[in-house]
Amino acid sequence: MKTTKVLQTNINETNINQVSKLLNTSTKSRVAICNTNTLVRSVRDVKIRNLINNFTIRTPDGFPVAKALSFLTKQKFSRVDGYKVFLQTIENGLNIGKRHYFFGNNEAVTQLMIDKLTQKFPDIKIVGYLCPEFMNADDLVQRYKDEIESINADIVWVSLGFPKQEMFIDKLCNEIDSSVNFVGIGAVFEWVAGTKKKAPEWIANLGLEWVLRLVQDPKRLYKRYLIDNTLFVLYFLRQVFFRR
Protein backbone atom coordinates (compact mmCIF):
# COMPACT_ATOMS: atom_id res chain seq x y z
CA MET A 1 0.00 0.00 0.00
CA LYS A 2 1.15 3.51 -0.80
CA THR A 3 2.27 5.64 2.16
CA THR A 4 2.51 9.34 2.91
CA LYS A 5 4.69 10.77 5.66
CA VAL A 6 2.59 12.54 8.31
CA LEU A 7 5.01 14.24 10.69
CA GLN A 8 7.67 11.49 10.84
CA THR A 9 5.43 8.43 10.40
CA ASN A 10 4.73 6.72 7.07
CA ILE A 11 0.94 6.42 7.17
CA ASN A 12 -0.69 4.02 4.72
CA GLU A 13 -3.25 5.38 2.29
CA THR A 14 -5.79 2.74 3.18
CA ASN A 15 -9.25 1.99 4.52
CA ILE A 16 -10.99 -0.47 6.83
CA ASN A 17 -11.75 -3.01 4.11
CA GLN A 18 -8.17 -3.09 2.82
CA VAL A 19 -6.71 -3.62 6.30
CA SER A 20 -9.29 -6.29 7.07
CA LYS A 21 -8.51 -8.08 3.81
CA LEU A 22 -4.78 -7.95 4.53
CA LEU A 23 -5.24 -9.49 7.97
CA ASN A 24 -7.49 -12.24 6.63
CA THR A 25 -5.36 -13.16 3.61
CA SER A 26 -1.73 -12.50 4.62
CA THR A 27 0.66 -13.88 7.19
CA LYS A 28 3.37 -12.31 9.36
CA SER A 29 1.78 -8.85 9.14
CA ARG A 30 2.08 -6.26 11.91
CA VAL A 31 -0.49 -3.48 12.12
CA ALA A 32 -0.06 -0.27 14.10
CA ILE A 33 -3.16 1.85 14.71
CA CYS A 34 -1.67 5.35 14.60
CA ASN A 35 -3.34 8.30 16.32
CA THR A 36 -1.97 11.73 17.22
CA ASN A 37 -0.23 10.36 20.29
CA THR A 38 1.58 7.79 18.14
CA LEU A 39 2.73 10.40 15.63
CA VAL A 40 3.83 12.97 18.22
CA ARG A 41 5.79 10.37 20.20
CA SER A 42 7.41 9.25 16.94
CA VAL A 43 8.63 12.80 16.31
CA ARG A 44 10.16 13.05 19.76
CA ASP A 45 11.55 9.50 20.08
CA VAL A 46 13.55 8.06 17.18
CA LYS A 47 13.35 4.52 18.58
CA ILE A 48 9.56 4.59 18.59
CA ARG A 49 9.57 6.20 15.13
CA ASN A 50 11.74 3.48 13.65
CA LEU A 51 9.75 0.76 15.39
CA ILE A 52 6.37 2.04 14.09
CA ASN A 53 7.67 2.65 10.57
CA ASN A 54 8.87 -0.95 10.50
CA PHE A 55 5.32 -2.29 10.89
CA THR A 56 3.59 -3.72 7.82
CA ILE A 57 0.68 -1.28 8.04
CA ARG A 58 0.29 2.03 9.89
CA THR A 59 -3.34 3.13 9.77
CA PRO A 60 -4.67 6.71 10.02
CA ASP A 61 -6.52 6.39 13.32
CA GLY A 62 -8.42 9.39 14.61
CA PHE A 63 -9.87 12.49 13.01
CA PRO A 64 -6.67 14.62 12.97
CA VAL A 65 -4.51 11.93 11.35
CA ALA A 66 -7.10 11.11 8.69
CA LYS A 67 -7.57 14.80 7.92
CA ALA A 68 -3.82 15.38 7.75
CA LEU A 69 -3.41 12.46 5.35
CA SER A 70 -6.28 13.77 3.21
CA PHE A 71 -4.74 17.24 3.09
CA LEU A 72 -1.29 16.00 2.09
CA THR A 73 -2.55 13.60 -0.58
CA LYS A 74 -5.47 15.75 -1.83
CA GLN A 75 -7.66 12.65 -1.47
CA LYS A 76 -10.35 11.83 1.05
CA PHE A 77 -9.39 9.31 3.74
CA SER A 78 -11.59 8.22 6.63
CA ARG A 79 -10.47 7.07 10.06
CA VAL A 80 -9.08 3.54 10.16
CA ASP A 81 -9.44 2.97 13.89
CA GLY A 82 -8.80 -0.14 15.93
CA TYR A 83 -12.43 -0.71 16.90
CA LYS A 84 -13.63 -0.89 13.30
CA VAL A 85 -10.59 -2.87 12.13
CA PHE A 86 -11.21 -5.38 14.91
CA LEU A 87 -14.91 -5.99 14.25
CA GLN A 88 -14.66 -5.84 10.45
CA THR A 89 -11.75 -8.27 10.36
CA ILE A 90 -13.55 -10.75 12.61
CA GLU A 91 -16.74 -10.51 10.54
CA ASN A 92 -14.95 -10.85 7.20
CA GLY A 93 -12.99 -13.86 8.45
CA LEU A 94 -15.98 -15.89 9.65
CA ASN A 95 -16.61 -17.70 6.38
CA ILE A 96 -12.96 -18.74 6.06
CA GLY A 97 -12.58 -19.88 9.67
CA LYS A 98 -9.98 -17.37 10.84
CA ARG A 99 -8.74 -18.09 14.35
CA HIS A 100 -8.31 -15.30 16.92
CA TYR A 101 -6.25 -14.98 20.09
CA PHE A 102 -6.35 -12.11 22.60
CA PHE A 103 -3.36 -10.89 24.59
CA GLY A 104 -3.44 -8.19 27.25
CA ASN A 105 -5.85 -6.23 29.45
CA ASN A 106 -7.37 -8.11 32.41
CA GLU A 107 -9.42 -11.24 32.97
CA ALA A 108 -12.75 -9.53 33.66
CA VAL A 109 -12.62 -7.25 30.61
CA THR A 110 -11.33 -9.94 28.26
CA GLN A 111 -13.89 -12.53 29.32
CA LEU A 112 -16.71 -10.00 28.98
CA MET A 113 -15.42 -9.03 25.54
CA ILE A 114 -15.35 -12.68 24.47
CA ASP A 115 -18.93 -13.11 25.67
CA LYS A 116 -20.02 -10.09 23.61
CA LEU A 117 -18.13 -11.33 20.55
CA THR A 118 -19.66 -14.82 20.70
CA GLN A 119 -23.11 -13.24 20.94
CA LYS A 120 -22.46 -10.99 17.96
CA PHE A 121 -20.55 -13.58 15.91
CA PRO A 122 -21.70 -17.09 16.92
CA ASP A 123 -19.32 -18.70 14.42
CA ILE A 124 -16.20 -16.87 15.63
CA LYS A 125 -13.19 -19.11 16.28
CA ILE A 126 -11.39 -18.02 19.46
CA VAL A 127 -8.42 -20.23 20.26
CA GLY A 128 -7.51 -18.61 23.55
CA TYR A 129 -6.49 -15.53 25.48
CA LEU A 130 -3.84 -14.45 27.95
CA CYS A 131 -4.00 -11.61 30.46
CA PRO A 132 -0.42 -11.18 31.65
CA GLU A 133 0.76 -9.70 34.89
CA PHE A 134 2.18 -6.18 34.72
CA MET A 135 5.73 -6.06 33.35
CA ASN A 136 7.65 -4.25 30.62
CA ALA A 137 7.56 -5.31 26.98
CA ASP A 138 10.94 -7.09 27.03
CA ASP A 139 9.99 -9.16 30.07
CA LEU A 140 6.61 -10.02 28.54
CA VAL A 141 8.33 -11.36 25.44
CA GLN A 142 10.75 -13.50 27.44
CA ARG A 143 7.95 -14.80 29.66
CA TYR A 144 5.38 -15.62 26.97
CA LYS A 145 7.16 -16.02 23.62
CA ASP A 146 7.16 -19.82 23.70
CA GLU A 147 3.49 -19.93 24.59
CA ILE A 148 2.51 -17.51 21.83
CA GLU A 149 4.68 -19.25 19.26
CA SER A 150 2.80 -22.48 19.92
CA ILE A 151 -0.76 -21.14 19.60
CA ASN A 152 -2.89 -22.17 16.64
CA ALA A 153 -4.10 -18.68 15.70
CA ASP A 154 -4.21 -16.55 12.56
CA ILE A 155 -4.47 -13.16 14.29
CA VAL A 156 -3.31 -12.07 17.74
CA TRP A 157 -4.97 -8.91 19.03
CA VAL A 158 -2.78 -7.12 21.59
CA SER A 159 -4.22 -4.73 24.20
CA LEU A 160 -1.33 -3.31 26.22
CA GLY A 161 -1.57 0.38 25.31
CA PHE A 162 0.81 2.48 23.21
CA PRO A 163 3.79 2.17 22.90
CA LYS A 164 4.09 -0.96 25.05
CA GLN A 165 1.97 -3.12 22.74
CA GLU A 166 3.96 -2.06 19.65
CA MET A 167 7.25 -2.65 21.44
CA PHE A 168 6.02 -6.07 22.54
CA ILE A 169 4.90 -7.02 19.01
CA ASP A 170 8.14 -5.80 17.44
CA LYS A 171 10.42 -7.66 19.85
CA LEU A 172 8.26 -10.78 19.82
CA CYS A 173 8.28 -11.01 16.02
CA ASN A 174 12.06 -10.72 16.06
CA GLU A 175 12.36 -13.68 18.45
CA ILE A 176 9.79 -16.21 17.26
CA ASP A 177 9.10 -17.98 13.98
CA SER A 178 5.36 -17.62 13.44
CA SER A 179 2.99 -16.88 10.56
CA VAL A 180 0.57 -15.07 12.89
CA ASN A 181 -0.60 -11.51 12.21
CA PHE A 182 -0.35 -9.09 15.15
CA VAL A 183 -2.42 -5.96 15.74
CA GLY A 184 -2.05 -3.49 18.62
CA ILE A 185 -5.51 -2.17 19.48
CA GLY A 186 -5.25 -0.40 22.83
CA ALA A 187 -8.63 0.23 24.45
CA VAL A 188 -10.68 -1.80 21.96
CA PHE A 189 -11.11 -4.73 24.38
CA GLU A 190 -12.83 -2.36 26.83
CA TRP A 191 -15.04 -0.79 24.17
CA VAL A 192 -16.24 -4.16 22.91
CA ALA A 193 -16.74 -5.41 26.47
CA GLY A 194 -18.70 -2.25 27.28
CA THR A 195 -16.62 -1.40 30.34
CA LYS A 196 -15.79 1.91 28.67
CA LYS A 197 -18.10 3.83 26.38
CA LYS A 198 -17.14 4.18 22.72
CA ALA A 199 -18.02 7.52 21.16
CA PRO A 200 -20.81 7.37 18.56
CA GLU A 201 -19.59 7.51 14.98
CA TRP A 202 -21.04 10.99 14.37
CA ILE A 203 -19.05 12.38 17.31
CA ALA A 204 -15.86 10.69 16.11
CA ASN A 205 -16.42 12.08 12.60
CA LEU A 206 -16.55 15.59 14.09
CA GLY A 207 -13.16 15.02 15.71
CA LEU A 208 -14.61 15.02 19.25
CA GLU A 209 -14.08 11.40 20.30
CA TRP A 210 -11.20 12.52 22.51
CA VAL A 211 -13.61 14.53 24.71
CA LEU A 212 -15.55 11.43 25.76
CA ARG A 213 -12.36 9.44 26.35
CA LEU A 214 -10.89 12.29 28.42
CA VAL A 215 -14.01 12.51 30.59
CA GLN A 216 -13.88 8.76 31.29
CA ASP A 217 -10.15 8.62 32.11
CA PRO A 218 -8.85 12.16 32.81
CA LYS A 219 -5.82 11.27 34.95
CA ARG A 220 -4.33 8.96 32.33
CA LEU A 221 -5.32 10.82 29.16
CA TYR A 222 -5.18 14.54 29.89
CA LYS A 223 -1.56 14.90 28.80
CA ARG A 224 -2.17 12.87 25.63
CA TYR A 225 -5.07 14.98 24.46
CA LEU A 226 -4.29 18.44 25.81
CA ILE A 227 -0.57 18.35 25.03
CA ASP A 228 -0.10 15.85 22.21
CA ASN A 229 -3.07 17.13 20.20
CA THR A 230 -1.66 20.66 20.40
CA LEU A 231 1.80 19.44 19.42
CA PHE A 232 0.32 17.49 16.53
CA VAL A 233 -1.20 20.66 15.08
CA LEU A 234 2.05 22.60 15.53
CA TYR A 235 4.20 19.83 14.02
CA PHE A 236 1.80 19.43 11.11
CA LEU A 237 1.79 23.16 10.36
CA ARG A 238 5.59 23.04 10.38
CA GLN A 239 5.51 20.11 7.96
CA VAL A 240 3.12 21.86 5.59
CA PHE A 241 5.06 25.13 5.72
CA PHE A 242 8.34 23.31 5.08
CA ARG A 243 6.89 21.35 2.16
CA ARG A 244 5.80 24.58 0.54
N, C-alpha and C positions, 0 to 999 in steps of 0.2 A: 504494500500500500504506500502511496505517496505521502510524504511528510512535509510539514512546514515548521520552521523553528519559531516557537512562541517563547519569548525571553531566551532561555538557554536550553529548552527542551524540545526535542523533535516530535511534535504532535502529529499523529496520523490523521489524514483526511478521510474519515471513515464514519460509519453509522452503526446503529445497534445491530441491524441484520448482518452486516459484514463481519462484525466481531463475533456474533453468535455462530455464524457459519464457520469462521476460522476455528473456533473452539470445538465445534462438533465434527470437523473434518480433518484437522491437523493433529500433529503430535509435537511434544516438546516446545510448546508455545508458552510464553510468559506475558501476561497482560497487566499493565499498570493503569489504574484509573486515576487520571491526572487532573486535580483541581488547582485552585490558586495557591493553596498551601504547598502542594507538590512543586509547582513551578517557581515559587519564591524561594523555597528551600534549595532548589537546584541552582538558582543563581548564586546563593550565598555559600553553598557547600559543594565543592567540585566532586567529592566522592559520591554524594547522592546524585548529582547531575550525571556522572558517568554511569552509575548503576542503573538509573531510570532509562537513560538513552540506550542501554544495552538490552532492554526488554524487547520482545517481539513486536508488541503493540503498546502504544501510549495513547489512550483515548482522551478526547476533550470533555472532561467531566465538569459540570457546573456552567452556569450562565456566562461568567466573564471569559472563561477559556474558549467556549464555543464562539462567542462574539468576537474575540480576538482572532481566532482562526479564520472566521468568516471575513473579517476586515482585511487580513493580510492576503488571503487567497482570492478575494472578490467573488466568493461563492457562499452559499448559505449552508452552514453546518449547525445541526442541533446537538444538544447535550447527549453524550454517550456515557451515562452514569452507571455506577455499579449495580444499583437496584434493578434497572431495566436490563442490563447485560445478564445479570443473574437469572431473572425470571424468563427472559426470552430464550436464553441458551438452554435452560432446563426444558422449556416447552418444545423447542425445535428438536431437541435430542430424544424425545420420548419414543418416536416411531423407529429409531435406530438403536434403542437400548443403551444410551450413554449412561455410564456409571459415575456417581458423584460421591465425593468425600469432603468432609468439612473439618477444618483445622482452626482452632482459636476460640476466643470468647470464653463463656463459662457454660457449665452443664445445664443450668436452668434455661438460659436463653437458647442454646443450641437445640435442646430437646423440644422446646416449644416451637422453634422454627421448623424442625423436622415434622412435627405434628401438623403445622399449618401447610407445609409443602405436600405432605401425603394426602391431605384433604383436597388441596387445589389440583394436584397432579397424582391421581391414584396409581398411575403406572410408573412413577418415578423410581429409578434404581439408585438407592443409597447404600453404599457398601461400608459405611462406617463414619465415625467422627472421633475427634480427639480434642479435648479441652486441656491444654497444658498448664502446668503451674507457671507462675510469673518468673521469667528469666530473660536475659538478653538474647538477641537473634543467634549469635554464635553458639551459645549454650543450648538453645533449642535445637539447632541443627545437629549438634553432637549427640544430644539426648534422643532425638526421634528420627534421625535419618534412616536407620535400618528399618524401622517400622513403616515409614512412609514409602520407602523403596519397595517394600514387599506387598503393598496394597494393590488390589485389583480394581483400580479406578481409571477413568478417562480424564476427569477434571477434579482438581483439588482447589477448593475455595478457601482462602486464607483470611481470617478476620483477627488481625493483631494490631491494626492501626498503622498509619504512616509515620515514619518510614520503616518501622520495625518489620512489617509484613513483607515489604519489598526487599529489605536486607536479608530476611530469612529465606525468601524464595531464591534470590540470587545466589546466596552461599550454598543452599541446599542443592540447587541444580548443578553447581560446580563440583559437588561431592558424590552425587548418586548417578546411576545410569538408569534412567526411567523415561518412558514415552509420555508420561502424564503432562497435561497442561495445567498451569498454575495461574490463578487470578487473585490479586489482593483486593478485597472489597470492603475493608473498614467496617462501618456501622451497619452494613446490609443485613447481617444476621439479626440485629435488634429490630430493624424496620420490618422484616418479614415476620419475626416472632410477635411483633406488636408491643414490645416492651418500651420502644421509643416511637414517637409519631413521625411518620414520613410526610413531608409537605405535599399538598395536592399539586398536581402537574401544572395547573394554571399559576400557582404561586411561584413554582420553580422556573417557569417560563418568563416570569417577570423579573427574575434575578433576586428573589426575596427568600429563597429556601434557607439561607443562612440565618435569617431572623428567628425562624422557628427552632432551628438547631441550637442557636445561642441561648434562647429562652430555656430550653430543656437542659442544657449543660453549660451554664455560664462560666464556671470556674475553669473548666478544661478548654473551652473554645474561644474565650474572649480575645486572647492574643492572636489566635489564628485569623479570626474574622476582622477584628478592629485594626490590627497591625498588618497582617499579611495581605488582606484585600487592598489596603491603602498602598502598600509597597507594590503590589501587582500593577495597579493603575500607573504608578510612577515609573516603574520599570518598562511597562509597555509603551508609555508615551516616549520614553527615551529610545526604545527600539524603533518606533515609527519615525521619530525625528531623525535618528541616525540613518535609517534606510533612505530617507528622502535627501 
